[in-house]
Amino acid sequence: MWARTFDARLASWNQLRSAVSNIPADQCLHAINAWWFDTPWRAYHLHWDDQPTWPDPWQLLDDNLFCGLARGLGMLYTISLLDRPDIQDAELIDTGSDNLVLVEQKKYILNWDRDQLLNINLAPLNPRHRLSQEQIKTQIK
């Protein structure tokens, strides 16, 4: 169940990051994906054209408005703040129909399905927009 207050959401997010910091990458990414899929969904909140003014991770949790892009951004923030050497190539991409988080050279796909992460048959992607883990690290204050 999604926490109602910012303090409770922040505590839950901190617990998530602590819980996944030392477990195998596949379990870590599954937990992150599942946690963000619990957010209350909203059709539109963020847009790629507004990227310079996107909220930082704490503001995102405080806003409590999660479209597919906001949820993917939250996943990328979470992965980036873990700073695990085994998941350093995450990127958020806009496919035109989804905002996916790709990890380990597209082996894992987050923000696509709550329970399925492995890339079984992802068609060739021509992303409209993309944001790398390295880029997002420079934006986290």
Stockholm file with secondary structure:
# STOCKHOLM 1.0

chainA/1-141         MWARTFDARLASWNQLRSAVSNIPADQCLHAINAWWFDTPWRAYHLHWDDQPTWPDPWQLLDDNLFCGLARGLGMLYTISLLDRPDIQDAELIDTGSDNLVLVEQKKYILNWDRDQLLNINLAPLNPRHRLSQEQIKTQIK
#=GR chainA/1-141 SS CCCSSHHHHHHHHHHHHHHHTTSCHHHHHHHHHHHHHTSCBCSCSCCGGGGGGCCCHHHHHHHCCBCHHHHHHHHHHHHHHHTCTTSCCCEEEECSSCEEEEETTTTEEESSCSSCCBCSSCCCCCCSEEEEHHHHHHHCC
#=GC SS_cons         CCCSSHHHHHHHHHHHHHHHTTSCHHHHHHHHHHHHHTSCBCSCSCCGGGGGGCCCHHHHHHHCCBCHHHHHHHHHHHHHHHTCTTSCCCEEEECSSCEEEEETTTTEEESSCSSCCBCSSCCCCCCSEEEEHHHHHHHCC
//
